[in-house]
Amino acid sequence: MRSVESSSPIGHDGSRLGHDGPRLDHDGWLLGYAPMDRLHEEFLALVHALAQAPEHAVAAALDALALNARAHFGAEDRWMAASAFPARACHIDEHAAVMRSIEGVQRRAARADFGAARPLADALLQWFPGHADYLDSALAHWLCKQRLGGAPIVLRRRIEPSPLPQADAPPWTTPVTPL
């Protein structure tokens, strides 16, 4: 995860996210293990809430994210220990590093220094896809194989914004979104 001290493309009003981090308006981040998918959805919602929080609500959004991250990472850490997941040391270490970053920003926020909160949200949105794709997906696969005897199956919807047809374009050039 990059340093939260770096500049962020998120404006102080939280009006935009200047990257292609995970979004909540699609389900491409699902891994096929429902308890983990629910944790990820909650985590992403709180990271987005922090990124968009007005100045007066940053501390509360940060505290909510920290509480959720502790529970989220704790659950995954317990699943790894209970199932003897082979790659648990690296995964647990990454969770601990992220928690140290969140707690460091919380300490700054306790002194009314909110300057690192939005860069933290940006860094988490940059970090999460890789973490989910490599570490969490392996854990989801491991847990499903142990509990169900096979790999998780993930059905993802294709959700794309519908393009508006050009007024002067012939109808056969207007893109059609598949159902």
OpenMM code with the backbone's topology and positions (N, CA, C; nanometers):
from openmm import Vec3, app, unit

residues = "MET ARG SER VAL GLU SER SER SER PRO ILE GLY HIS ASP GLY SER ARG LEU GLY HIS ASP GLY PRO ARG LEU ASP HIS ASP GLY TRP LEU LEU GLY TYR ALA PRO MET ASP ARG LEU HIS GLU GLU PHE LEU ALA LEU VAL HIS ALA LEU ALA GLN ALA PRO GLU HIS ALA VAL ALA ALA ALA LEU ASP ALA LEU ALA LEU ASN ALA ARG ALA HIS PHE GLY ALA GLU ASP ARG TRP MET ALA ALA SER ALA PHE PRO ALA ARG ALA CYS HIS ILE ASP GLU HIS ALA ALA VAL MET ARG SER ILE GLU GLY VAL GLN ARG ARG ALA ALA ARG ALA ASP PHE GLY ALA ALA ARG PRO LEU ALA ASP ALA LEU LEU GLN TRP PHE PRO GLY HIS ALA ASP TYR LEU ASP SER ALA LEU ALA HIS TRP LEU CYS LYS GLN ARG LEU GLY GLY ALA PRO ILE VAL LEU ARG ARG ARG ILE GLU PRO SER PRO LEU PRO GLN ALA ASP ALA PRO PRO TRP THR THR PRO VAL THR PRO LEU".split()
positions = [
    Vec3(0.0857, -0.1167, 0.0000),
    Vec3(0.0000, 0.0000, 0.0000),
    Vec3(0.0897, 0.1222, 0.0000),
    Vec3(0.0571, 0.2202, -0.0801),
    Vec3(0.1419, 0.3379, -0.0865),
    Vec3(0.1213, 0.4238, 0.0367),
    Vec3(0.2129, 0.5122, 0.0591),
    Vec3(0.2092, 0.5973, 0.1776),
    Vec3(0.0882, 0.6894, 0.1757),
    Vec3(0.0266, 0.7061, 0.2926),
    Vec3(-0.0877, 0.7967, 0.3012),
    Vec3(-0.0431, 0.9414, 0.3038),
    Vec3(0.0858, 0.9647, 0.3078),
    Vec3(0.1369, 1.1015, 0.3070),
    Vec3(0.1365, 1.1614, 0.1664),
    Vec3(0.1244, 1.0768, 0.0639),
    Vec3(0.1296, 1.1269, -0.0723),
    Vec3(0.0034, 1.2040, -0.1077),
    Vec3(0.0112, 1.2765, -0.2169),
    Vec3(-0.1053, 1.3547, -0.2571),
    Vec3(-0.2142, 1.2625, -0.3091),
    Vec3(-0.3374, 1.3076, -0.2993),
    Vec3(-0.4508, 1.2254, -0.3405),
    Vec3(-0.5306, 1.2948, -0.4482),
    Vec3(-0.5804, 1.2181, -0.5456),
    Vec3(-0.6664, 1.2781, -0.6466),
    Vec3(-0.8076, 1.3018, -0.5958),
    Vec3(-0.8343, 1.2718, -0.4706),
    Vec3(-0.9669, 1.2944, -0.4150),
    Vec3(-0.9705, 1.4362, -0.3602),
    Vec3(-1.0652, 1.5138, -0.4074),
    Vec3(-1.0780, 1.6506, -0.3596),
    Vec3(-1.1202, 1.6542, -0.2135),
    Vec3(-1.0978, 1.7656, -0.1486),
    Vec3(-1.1350, 1.7776, -0.0079),
    Vec3(-1.2848, 1.7655, 0.0134),
    Vec3(-1.3618, 1.7885, -0.0917),
    Vec3(-1.5062, 1.7691, -0.0784),
    Vec3(-1.5461, 1.6254, -0.1114),
    Vec3(-1.4469, 1.5401, -0.1464),
    Vec3(-1.4747, 1.3999, -0.1759),
    Vec3(-1.5535, 1.3801, -0.3040),
    Vec3(-1.5485, 1.4772, -0.3950),
    Vec3(-1.6368, 1.4749, -0.5103),
    Vec3(-1.6018, 1.3709, -0.6154),
    Vec3(-1.4782, 1.3252, -0.6215),
    Vec3(-1.4455, 1.2272, -0.7247),
    Vec3(-1.3338, 1.1366, -0.6766),
    Vec3(-1.3286, 1.0190, -0.7337),
    Vec3(-1.2190, 0.9275, -0.7106),
    Vec3(-1.1404, 0.9226, -0.8397),
    Vec3(-1.0171, 0.9662, -0.8374),
    Vec3(-0.9379, 0.9788, -0.9587),
    Vec3(-0.8611, 0.8536, -0.9952),
    Vec3(-0.9203, 0.7373, -0.9871),
    Vec3(-0.8542, 0.6128, -1.0220),
    Vec3(-0.9599, 0.5088, -1.0545),
    Vec3(-0.9139, 0.3924, -1.0898),
    Vec3(-1.0057, 0.2845, -1.1258),
    Vec3(-1.0159, 0.1811, -1.0148),
    Vec3(-1.0232, 0.2251, -0.8916),
    Vec3(-1.0365, 0.1336, -0.7787),
    Vec3(-1.1704, 0.0639, -0.7803),
    Vec3(-1.1883, -0.0313, -0.6901),
    Vec3(-1.3135, -0.1071, -0.6871),
    Vec3(-1.4325, -0.0168, -0.6616),
    Vec3(-1.5406, -0.0432, -0.7307),
    Vec3(-1.6625, 0.0360, -0.7155),
    Vec3(-1.7712, -0.0537, -0.6608),
    Vec3(-1.8726, 0.0087, -0.6059),
    Vec3(-1.9839, -0.0669, -0.5517),
    Vec3(-2.0956, -0.0859, -0.6535),
    Vec3(-2.0853, -0.0236, -0.7710),
    Vec3(-2.1918, -0.0355, -0.8694),
    Vec3(-2.1693, -0.1526, -0.9648),
    Vec3(-2.0816, -0.2423, -0.9306),
    Vec3(-2.0649, -0.3664, -1.0049),
    Vec3(-2.0223, -0.4749, -0.9075),
    Vec3(-2.0189, -0.5980, -0.9525),
    Vec3(-1.9865, -0.7081, -0.8630),
    Vec3(-1.8613, -0.7833, -0.9071),
    Vec3(-1.7717, -0.7166, -0.9757),
    Vec3(-1.6489, -0.7786, -1.0216),
    Vec3(-1.5541, -0.8177, -0.9102),
    Vec3(-1.5747, -0.7671, -0.7929),
    Vec3(-1.4862, -0.7982, -0.6803),
    Vec3(-1.5335, -0.9201, -0.6012),
    Vec3(-1.6450, -0.9817, -0.6385),
    Vec3(-1.6942, -1.0996, -0.5675),
    Vec3(-1.5985, -1.2174, -0.5866),
    Vec3(-1.5814, -1.2972, -0.4806),
    Vec3(-1.4879, -1.4093, -0.4848),
    Vec3(-1.5550, -1.5458, -0.4729),
    Vec3(-1.6831, -1.5490, -0.4400),
    Vec3(-1.7542, -1.6752, -0.4340),
    Vec3(-1.7655, -1.7379, -0.2969),
    Vec3(-1.7128, -1.6740, -0.1963),
    Vec3(-1.7294, -1.7203, -0.0584),
    Vec3(-1.8121, -1.6128, 0.0104),
    Vec3(-1.9404, -1.6390, 0.0286),
    Vec3(-2.0367, -1.5367, 0.0704),
    Vec3(-1.9964, -1.4610, 0.1964),
    Vec3(-1.9479, -1.5263, 0.3030),
    Vec3(-1.9103, -1.4482, 0.4213),
    Vec3(-1.7994, -1.3462, 0.3907),
    Vec3(-1.7029, -1.3838, 0.3074),
    Vec3(-1.5957, -1.2922, 0.2704),
    Vec3(-1.6486, -1.1822, 0.1789),
    Vec3(-1.7339, -1.2192, 0.0854),
    Vec3(-1.7900, -1.1191, -0.0052),
    Vec3(-1.8672, -1.0123, 0.0721),
    Vec3(-1.9414, -1.0539, 0.1758),
    Vec3(-2.0137, -0.9557, 0.2587),
    Vec3(-1.9167, -0.8637, 0.3320),
    Vec3(-1.8096, -0.9195, 0.3861),
    Vec3(-1.7081, -0.8369, 0.4533),
    Vec3(-1.6481, -0.7355, 0.3570),
    Vec3(-1.6193, -0.7793, 0.2369),
    Vec3(-1.5597, -0.6896, 0.1370),
    Vec3(-1.6568, -0.5783, 0.0973),
    Vec3(-1.7828, -0.6124, 0.0822),
    Vec3(-1.8817, -0.5103, 0.0463),
    Vec3(-1.8905, -0.4037, 0.1552),
    Vec3(-1.8954, -0.4458, 0.2799),
    Vec3(-1.9006, -0.3507, 0.3917),
    Vec3(-1.7744, -0.2655, 0.3958),
    Vec3(-1.6592, -0.3287, 0.3801),
    Vec3(-1.5314, -0.2577, 0.3831),
    Vec3(-1.5255, -0.1525, 0.2733),
    Vec3(-1.5596, -0.1922, 0.1509),
    Vec3(-1.5555, -0.0971, 0.0391),
    Vec3(-1.6529, 0.0190, 0.0593),
    Vec3(-1.7701, -0.0105, 0.1122),
    Vec3(-1.8669, 0.0969, 0.1372),
    Vec3(-1.8100, 0.1974, 0.2366),
    Vec3(-1.7416, 0.1497, 0.3393),
    Vec3(-1.6849, 0.2402, 0.4401),
    Vec3(-1.5636, 0.3161, 0.3869),
    Vec3(-1.4839, 0.2534, 0.3021),
    Vec3(-1.3713, 0.3253, 0.2404),
    Vec3(-1.4248, 0.4359, 0.1502),
    Vec3(-1.5266, 0.4052, 0.0708),
    Vec3(-1.5880, 0.5082, -0.0143),
    Vec3(-1.6502, 0.6186, 0.0711),
    Vec3(-1.7136, 0.5822, 0.1824),
    Vec3(-1.7728, 0.6832, 0.2713),
    Vec3(-1.6647, 0.7755, 0.3264),
    Vec3(-1.5501, 0.7205, 0.3636),
    Vec3(-1.4401, 0.8038, 0.4118),
    Vec3(-1.3902, 0.8956, 0.3006),
    Vec3(-1.3755, 0.8428, 0.1819),
    Vec3(-1.3262, 0.9226, 0.0684),
    Vec3(-1.4187, 1.0397, 0.0376),
    Vec3(-1.5481, 1.0239, 0.0648),
    Vec3(-1.6456, 1.1263, 0.0292),
    Vec3(-1.6979, 1.2052, 0.1487),
    Vec3(-1.6465, 1.1754, 0.2665),
    Vec3(-1.6979, 1.2402, 0.3874),
    Vec3(-1.6649, 1.3898, 0.3882),
    Vec3(-1.7629, 1.4729, 0.4250),
    Vec3(-1.7312, 1.6139, 0.4438),
    Vec3(-1.6387, 1.6295, 0.5650),
    Vec3(-1.5674, 1.7371, 0.5711),
    Vec3(-1.4655, 1.7590, 0.6749),
    Vec3(-1.5159, 1.7264, 0.8155),
    Vec3(-1.6372, 1.7693, 0.8489),
    Vec3(-1.6881, 1.7477, 0.9847),
    Vec3(-1.7190, 1.6007, 1.0150),
    Vec3(-1.7252, 1.5149, 0.9130),
    Vec3(-1.7600, 1.3748, 0.9333),
    Vec3(-1.6425, 1.2794, 0.9115),
    Vec3(-1.5238, 1.3335, 0.8843),
    Vec3(-1.4084, 1.2488, 0.8544),
    Vec3(-1.3709, 1.1597, 0.9729),
    Vec3(-1.3660, 1.2145, 1.0926),
    Vec3(-1.3253, 1.1352, 1.2099),
    Vec3(-1.4205, 1.0182, 1.2327),
    Vec3(-1.5498, 1.0423, 1.2226),
    Vec3(-1.6473, 0.9341, 1.2428),
    Vec3(-1.6353, 0.8295, 1.1323),
    Vec3(-1.6154, 0.8728, 1.0089),
    Vec3(-1.6004, 0.7780, 0.8980),
    Vec3(-1.4730, 0.6954, 0.9148),
    Vec3(-1.3676, 0.7574, 0.9609),
    Vec3(-1.2416, 0.6876, 0.9847),
    Vec3(-1.2563, 0.5853, 1.0972),
    Vec3(-1.3234, 0.6247, 1.2046),
    Vec3(-1.3462, 0.5315, 1.3161),
    Vec3(-1.4312, 0.4122, 1.2724),
    Vec3(-1.5336, 0.4376, 1.1915),
    Vec3(-1.6186, 0.3283, 1.1420),
    Vec3(-1.5370, 0.2330, 1.0546),
    Vec3(-1.4510, 0.2886, 0.9697),
    Vec3(-1.3655, 0.2063, 0.8848),
    Vec3(-1.2697, 0.1233, 0.9692),
    Vec3(-1.2086, 0.1837, 1.0710),
    Vec3(-1.1137, 0.1108, 1.1562),
    Vec3(-1.1823, -0.0045, 1.2284),
    Vec3(-1.2991, 0.0209, 1.2815),
    Vec3(-1.3744, -0.0837, 1.3514),
    Vec3(-1.4072, -0.1985, 1.2558),
    Vec3(-1.4535, -0.1639, 1.1371),
    Vec3(-1.4865, -0.2648, 1.0373),
    Vec3(-1.3627, -0.3422, 0.9929),
    Vec3(-1.2524, -0.2722, 0.9675),
    Vec3(-1.1304, -0.3390, 0.9208),
    Vec3(-1.0798, -0.4378, 1.0251),
    Vec3(-1.0854, -0.4004, 1.1529),
    Vec3(-1.0429, -0.4941, 1.2587),
    Vec3(-1.1284, -0.6218, 1.2547),
    Vec3(-1.2590, -0.6062, 1.2432),
    Vec3(-1.3486, -0.7218, 1.2389),
    Vec3(-1.3277, -0.8024, 1.1101),
    Vec3(-1.3168, -0.7346, 0.9984),
    Vec3(-1.2974, -0.7970, 0.8668),
    Vec3(-1.1677, -0.8775, 0.8658),
    Vec3(-1.0565, -0.8118, 0.9000),
    Vec3(-0.9279, -0.8799, 0.8972),
    Vec3(-0.9224, -0.9892, 1.0037),
    Vec3(-0.9837, -0.9632, 1.1185),
    Vec3(-0.9874, -1.0646, 1.2236),
    Vec3(-1.0601, -1.1904, 1.1785),
    Vec3(-1.1710, -1.1741, 1.1092),
    Vec3(-1.2461, -1.2895, 1.0592),
    Vec3(-1.1619, -1.3690, 0.9602),
    Vec3(-1.1003, -1.3000, 0.8657),
    Vec3(-1.0173, -1.3706, 0.7678),
    Vec3(-0.8992, -1.4387, 0.8368),
    Vec3(-0.8378, -1.3713, 0.9322),
    Vec3(-0.7245, -1.4307, 1.0045),
    Vec3(-0.7686, -1.5574, 1.0783),
    Vec3(-0.8861, -1.5548, 1.1400),
    Vec3(-0.9383, -1.6733, 1.2101),
    Vec3(-0.9685, -1.7867, 1.1112),
    Vec3(-1.0271, -1.7535, 0.9950),
    Vec3(-1.0544, -1.8563, 0.8944),
    Vec3(-0.9242, -1.9231, 0.8498),
    Vec3(-0.8197, -1.8405, 0.8303),
    Vec3(-0.6925, -1.8966, 0.7857),
    Vec3(-0.6327, -1.9883, 0.8916),
    Vec3(-0.6376, -1.9463, 1.0167),
    Vec3(-0.5813, -2.0284, 1.1246),
    Vec3(-0.6610, -2.1574, 1.1410),
    Vec3(-0.7928, -2.1469, 1.1432),
    Vec3(-0.8782, -2.2640, 1.1653),
    Vec3(-0.8686, -2.3656, 1.0520),
    Vec3(-0.8427, -2.3181, 0.9308),
    Vec3(-0.8386, -2.4088, 0.8150),
    Vec3(-0.6963, -2.4473, 0.7749),
    Vec3(-0.5970, -2.3991, 0.8508),
    Vec3(-0.4556, -2.4251, 0.8193),
    Vec3(-0.4213, -2.3801, 0.6773),
    Vec3(-0.4685, -2.2617, 0.6411),
    Vec3(-0.4409, -2.2044, 0.5092),
    Vec3(-0.2896, -2.1883, 0.4924),
    Vec3(-0.2312, -2.2460, 0.3878),
    Vec3(-0.0852, -2.2460, 0.3742),
    Vec3(-0.0206, -2.1073, 0.3660),
    Vec3(-0.0826, -2.0112, 0.3012),
    Vec3(-0.0216, -1.8798, 0.2817),
    Vec3(-0.0680, -1.7782, 0.3858),
    Vec3(-0.1036, -1.8237, 0.5040),
    Vec3(-0.1629, -1.7331, 0.6024),
    Vec3(-0.0649, -1.6300, 0.6569),
    Vec3(0.0616, -1.6614, 0.6705),
    Vec3(0.1557, -1.5662, 0.7314),
    Vec3(0.1634, -1.4368, 0.6495),
    Vec3(0.1783, -1.4489, 0.5205),
    Vec3(0.1858, -1.3309, 0.4331),
    Vec3(0.0550, -1.2521, 0.4380),
    Vec3(-0.0560, -1.3222, 0.4336),
    Vec3(-0.1877, -1.2590, 0.4330),
    Vec3(-0.2121, -1.1855, 0.5650),
    Vec3(-0.1811, -1.2498, 0.6750),
    Vec3(-0.1994, -1.1883, 0.8067),
    Vec3(-0.1070, -1.0677, 0.8219),
    Vec3(0.0155, -1.0779, 0.7726),
    Vec3(0.1086, -0.9647, 0.7787),
    Vec3(0.0559, -0.8452, 0.7003),
    Vec3(-0.0054, -0.8714, 0.5855),
    Vec3(-0.0597, -0.7608, 0.5062),
    Vec3(-0.1757, -0.6941, 0.5790),
    Vec3(-0.2625, -0.7737, 0.6397),
    Vec3(-0.3707, -0.7157, 0.7203),
    Vec3(-0.3137, -0.6279, 0.8312),
    Vec3(-0.2113, -0.6766, 0.8995),
    Vec3(-0.1512, -0.6006, 1.0097),
    Vec3(-0.0918, -0.4690, 0.9599),
    Vec3(-0.0285, -0.4707, 0.8439),
    Vec3(0.0298, -0.3476, 0.7885),
    Vec3(-0.0788, -0.2455, 0.7556),
    Vec3(-0.1892, -0.2920, 0.6995),
    Vec3(-0.2998, -0.2013, 0.6669),
    Vec3(-0.3586, -0.1444, 0.7962),
    Vec3(-0.3745, -0.2277, 0.8976),
    Vec3(-0.4277, -0.1781, 1.0256),
    Vec3(-0.3344, -0.0747, 1.0869),
    Vec3(-0.2025, -0.0939, 1.0759),
    Vec3(-0.1080, 0.0067, 1.1279),
    Vec3(-0.1279, 0.1400, 1.0560),
    Vec3(-0.1506, 0.1344, 0.9255),
    Vec3(-0.1746, 0.2585, 0.8498),
    Vec3(-0.3032, 0.3267, 0.8958),
    Vec3(-0.4089, 0.2482, 0.9100),
    Vec3(-0.5375, 0.3048, 0.9538),
    Vec3(-0.5231, 0.3645, 1.0931),
    Vec3(-0.4579, 0.2922, 1.1837),
    Vec3(-0.4411, 0.3414, 1.3207),
    Vec3(-0.3531, 0.4656, 1.3259),
    Vec3(-0.2525, 0.4732, 1.2393),
    Vec3(-0.1687, 0.5935, 1.2324),
    Vec3(-0.2502, 0.7149, 1.1904),
    Vec3(-0.3373, 0.6968, 1.0929),
    Vec3(-0.4230, 0.8079, 1.0490),
    Vec3(-0.5237, 0.8420, 1.1590),
    Vec3(-0.5712, 0.7431, 1.2303),
    Vec3(-0.6614, 0.7698, 1.3437),
    Vec3(-0.5919, 0.8544, 1.4500),
    Vec3(-0.4655, 0.8246, 1.4785),
    Vec3(-0.3914, 0.9049, 1.5779),
    Vec3(-0.3808, 1.0497, 1.5322),
    Vec3(-0.3566, 1.0701, 1.4033),
    Vec3(-0.3514, 1.2073, 1.3503),
    Vec3(-0.4877, 1.2744, 1.3615),
    Vec3(-0.5932, 1.1996, 1.3294),
    Vec3(-0.7280, 1.2560, 1.3353),
    Vec3(-0.7649, 1.2930, 1.4791),
    Vec3(-0.7152, 1.2186, 1.5766),
    Vec3(-0.7426, 1.2499, 1.7171),
    Vec3(-0.6833, 1.3854, 1.7562),
    Vec3(-0.5830, 1.4307, 1.6807),
    Vec3(-0.5229, 1.5640, 1.7030),
    Vec3(-0.5837, 1.6672, 1.6074),
    Vec3(-0.6979, 1.6330, 1.5486),
    Vec3(-0.7691, 1.7195, 1.4537),
    Vec3(-0.6892, 1.7418, 1.3252),
    Vec3(-0.6009, 1.6504, 1.2916),
    Vec3(-0.5255, 1.6543, 1.1662),
    Vec3(-0.5883, 1.5503, 1.0738),
    Vec3(-0.6747, 1.5954, 0.9840),
    Vec3(-0.7493, 1.5053, 0.8964),
    Vec3(-0.6865, 1.4930, 0.7581),
    Vec3(-0.5689, 1.5510, 0.7402),
    Vec3(-0.5060, 1.5556, 0.6083),
    Vec3(-0.4719, 1.4213, 0.5474),
    Vec3(-0.4549, 1.3193, 0.6265),
    Vec3(-0.4179, 1.1877, 0.5725),
    Vec3(-0.5371, 1.0963, 0.5517),
    Vec3(-0.6565, 1.1385, 0.5926),
    Vec3(-0.7727, 1.0491, 0.5862),
    Vec3(-0.8127, 1.0165, 0.4419),
    Vec3(-0.8260, 1.1166, 0.3589),
    Vec3(-0.8653, 1.0895, 0.2203),
    Vec3(-0.7540, 1.0204, 0.1419),
    Vec3(-0.6280, 1.0574, 0.1613),
    Vec3(-0.5229, 0.9787, 0.0961),
    Vec3(-0.5218, 0.8326, 0.1429),
    Vec3(-0.5577, 0.8087, 0.2681),
    Vec3(-0.5699, 0.6706, 0.3154),
    Vec3(-0.6791, 0.5985, 0.2368),
    Vec3(-0.7947, 0.6624, 0.2225),
    Vec3(-0.9039, 0.6001, 0.1468),
    Vec3(-0.8585, 0.5705, 0.0041),
    Vec3(-0.7892, 0.6638, -0.0578),
    Vec3(-0.7392, 0.6433, -0.1934),
    Vec3(-0.6411, 0.5263, -0.1976),
    Vec3(-0.5498, 0.5204, -0.1008),
    Vec3(-0.4525, 0.4115, -0.0963),
    Vec3(-0.5221, 0.2767, -0.0766),
    Vec3(-0.6245, 0.2729, 0.0071),
    Vec3(-0.6983, 0.1479, 0.0283),
    Vec3(-0.7705, 0.1043, -0.0984),
    Vec3(-0.8261, 0.2003, -0.1716),
    Vec3(-0.8940, 0.1669, -0.2976),
    Vec3(-0.7942, 0.1205, -0.4038),
    Vec3(-0.6716, 0.1665, -0.3954),
    Vec3(-0.5667, 0.1183, -0.4861),
    Vec3(-0.5166, -0.0195, -0.4434),
    Vec3(-0.5076, -0.0419, -0.3126),
    Vec3(-0.4546, -0.1660, -0.2579),
    Vec3(-0.5526, -0.2828, -0.2700),
    Vec3(-0.6796, -0.2572, -0.2461),
    Vec3(-0.7769, -0.3648, -0.2316),
    Vec3(-0.7872, -0.4594, -0.3517),
    Vec3(-0.7935, -0.4124, -0.4753),
    Vec3(-0.8097, -0.5072, -0.5868),
    Vec3(-0.6999, -0.6130, -0.5922),
    Vec3(-0.5754, -0.5730, -0.5741),
    Vec3(-0.4662, -0.6695, -0.5759),
    Vec3(-0.4737, -0.7665, -0.4599),
    Vec3(-0.5070, -0.7149, -0.3426),
    Vec3(-0.5207, -0.7997, -0.2243),
    Vec3(-0.6314, -0.9023, -0.2467),
    Vec3(-0.7447, -0.8561, -0.2966),
    Vec3(-0.8573, -0.9476, -0.3208),
    Vec3(-0.8245, -1.0475, -0.4313),
    Vec3(-0.7630, -1.0008, -0.5398),
    Vec3(-0.7329, -1.0885, -0.6532),
    Vec3(-0.6328, -1.1986, -0.6179),
    Vec3(-0.5355, -1.1670, -0.5332),
    Vec3(-0.4303, -1.2645, -0.5056),
    Vec3(-0.4477, -1.3354, -0.3727),
    Vec3(-0.4581, -1.2625, -0.2655),
    Vec3(-0.4629, -1.3259, -0.1343),
    Vec3(-0.6029, -1.3740, -0.0971),
    Vec3(-0.7021, -1.2865, -0.1101),
    Vec3(-0.8376, -1.3256, -0.0697),
    Vec3(-0.8974, -1.4302, -0.1624),
    Vec3(-0.8694, -1.4217, -0.2915),
    Vec3(-0.9258, -1.5222, -0.3829),
    Vec3(-0.8682, -1.6604, -0.3530),
    Vec3(-0.7401, -1.6659, -0.3174),
    Vec3(-0.6811, -1.7951, -0.2805),
    Vec3(-0.7460, -1.8490, -0.1537),
    Vec3(-0.7711, -1.7606, -0.0574),
    Vec3(-0.8374, -1.8037, 0.0657),
    Vec3(-0.9803, -1.8494, 0.0371),
    Vec3(-1.0534, -1.7750, -0.0441),
    Vec3(-1.1907, -1.8142, -0.0790),
    Vec3(-1.1912, -1.9513, -0.1461),
    Vec3(-1.0986, -1.9726, -0.2373),
    Vec3(-1.0877, -2.1015, -0.3055),
    Vec3(-1.0586, -2.2121, -0.2031),
    Vec3(-0.9648, -2.1882, -0.1150),
    Vec3(-0.9265, -2.2856, -0.0116),
    Vec3(-1.0460, -2.3211, 0.0770),
    Vec3(-1.1169, -2.2194, 0.1237),
    Vec3(-1.2309, -2.2427, 0.2131),
    Vec3(-1.3438, -2.3172, 0.1420),
    Vec3(-1.3725, -2.2794, 0.0190),
    Vec3(-1.4779, -2.3487, -0.0566),
    Vec3(-1.4384, -2.4934, -0.0838),
    Vec3(-1.3136, -2.5159, -0.1177),
    Vec3(-1.2681, -2.6525, -0.1444),
    Vec3(-1.2801, -2.7380, -0.0180),
    Vec3(-1.2433, -2.6817, 0.0975),
    Vec3(-1.2529, -2.7575, 0.2224),
    Vec3(-1.3974, -2.7835, 0.2626),
    Vec3(-1.4822, -2.6833, 0.2484),
    Vec3(-1.6197, -2.6947, 0.2957),
    Vec3(-1.7140, -2.7580, 0.1953),
    Vec3(-1.6889, -2.7343, 0.0666),
    Vec3(-1.7822, -2.7799, -0.0360),
    Vec3(-1.7219, -2.8816, -0.1322),
    Vec3(-1.5922, -2.9034, -0.1240),
    Vec3(-1.5270, -3.0004, -0.2108),
    Vec3(-1.4922, -2.9492, -0.3489),
    Vec3(-1.5027, -2.8194, -0.3720),
    Vec3(-1.4701, -2.7656, -0.5039),
    Vec3(-1.4422, -2.6169, -0.4987),
    Vec3(-1.4049, -2.5647, -0.6117),
    Vec3(-1.3737, -2.4223, -0.6231),
    Vec3(-1.5017, -2.3394, -0.6224),
    Vec3(-1.4918, -2.2153, -0.5765),
    Vec3(-1.6102, -2.1299, -0.5792),
    Vec3(-1.6512, -2.0979, -0.7224),
    Vec3(-1.7798, -2.0836, -0.7412),
    Vec3(-1.8334, -2.0412, -0.8700),
    Vec3(-1.8880, -1.9010, -0.8495),
    Vec3(-1.8440, -1.8104, -0.9322),
    Vec3(-1.8871, -1.6714, -0.9196),
    Vec3(-1.9579, -1.6311, -1.0475),
    Vec3(-2.0827, -1.5938, -1.0342),
    Vec3(-2.1585, -1.5400, -1.1464),
    Vec3(-2.1591, -1.3888, -1.1317),
    Vec3(-2.1079, -1.3211, -1.2319),
    Vec3(-2.1003, -1.1755, -1.2274),
    Vec3(-2.1895, -1.1167, -1.3354),
    Vec3(-2.2614, -1.0142, -1.2938),
    Vec3(-2.3448, -0.9430, -1.3901),
    Vec3(-2.2553, -0.8495, -1.4695),
    Vec3(-2.2925, -0.8244, -1.5898),
    Vec3(-2.2216, -0.7256, -1.6706),
    Vec3(-2.3010, -0.5963, -1.6609),
    Vec3(-2.2510, -0.5051, -1.5804),
    Vec3(-2.3209, -0.3791, -1.5576),
    Vec3(-2.2388, -0.2683, -1.6204),
    Vec3(-2.2935, -0.2098, -1.7224),
    Vec3(-2.2259, -0.1006, -1.7918),
    Vec3(-2.3248, 0.0121, -1.8105),
    Vec3(-2.2759, 0.1341, -1.8047),
    Vec3(-2.3676, 0.2442, -1.8334),
    Vec3(-2.4133, 0.2361, -1.9782),
    Vec3(-2.5385, 0.2610, -2.0007),
    Vec3(-2.5920, 0.2598, -2.1368),
    Vec3(-2.5482, 0.3857, -2.2095),
    Vec3(-2.4843, 0.3675, -2.3252),
    Vec3(-2.4448, 0.4866, -2.4011),
    Vec3(-2.5678, 0.5533, -2.4617),
    Vec3(-2.5639, 0.6815, -2.4668),
    Vec3(-2.6723, 0.7557, -2.5298),
    Vec3(-2.6490, 0.7561, -2.6800),
    Vec3(-2.7532, 0.7239, -2.7595),
    Vec3(-2.7346, 0.7244, -2.9052),
    Vec3(-2.7092, 0.8665, -2.9547),
    Vec3(-2.6253, 0.8762, -3.0559),
    Vec3(-2.5976, 1.0040, -3.1193),
    Vec3(-2.7191, 1.0437, -3.2028),
    Vec3(-2.7573, 1.1686, -3.1962),
    Vec3(-2.8764, 1.2152, -3.2668),
    Vec3(-2.8642, 1.1955, -3.4169),
    Vec3(-2.7454, 1.2143, -3.4729),
    Vec3(-2.7305, 1.2044, -3.6174),
    Vec3(-2.6700, 1.0712, -3.6614),
    Vec3(-2.6520, 0.9772, -3.5716),
    Vec3(-2.5927, 0.8485, -3.6076),
    Vec3(-2.7007, 0.7529, -3.6579),
    Vec3(-2.6685, 0.6747, -3.7601),
    Vec3(-2.7649, 0.5752, -3.8071),
    Vec3(-2.7919, 0.4735, -3.6965),
    Vec3(-2.9123, 0.4174, -3.6907),
    Vec3(-2.9480, 0.3265, -3.5814),
    Vec3(-2.8593, 0.2032, -3.5719),
    Vec3(-2.8006, 0.1575, -3.6841),
    Vec3(-2.7177, 0.0369, -3.6792),
    Vec3(-2.5823, 0.0629, -3.6152),
    Vec3(-2.5454, 0.1896, -3.5896),
    Vec3(-2.4173, 0.2202, -3.5240),
    Vec3(-2.4341, 0.2408, -3.3739),
    Vec3(-2.5572, 0.2398, -3.3252),
    Vec3(-2.5809, 0.2588, -3.1825),
    Vec3(-2.5502, 0.1283, -3.1103),
    Vec3(-2.4595, 0.1324, -3.0129),
    Vec3(-2.4231, 0.0094, -2.9417),
    Vec3(-2.5440, -0.0474, -2.8674),
    Vec3(-2.5502, -0.1787, -2.8658),
    Vec3(-2.6582, -0.2485, -2.7942),
    Vec3(-2.5950, -0.3205, -2.6757),
    Vec3(-2.6483, -0.2972, -2.5580),
    Vec3(-2.5986, -0.3642, -2.4393),
    Vec3(-2.6659, -0.4986, -2.4269),
    Vec3(-2.5857, -0.6078, -2.4183),
    Vec3(-2.6466, -0.7407, -2.4060),
    Vec3(-2.7199, -0.7552, -2.2737),
    Vec3(-2.8230, -0.8392, -2.2738),
    Vec3(-2.9004, -0.8631, -2.1519),
    Vec3(-2.8289, -0.9579, -2.0621),
] * unit.nanometer
topology = app.Topology()
chain = topology.addChain("A")
for resn in residues:
    res = topology.addResidue(resn, chain)
    for name in ("N", "CA", "C"):
        topology.addAtom(name, app.Element.getBySymbol(name[0]), res)
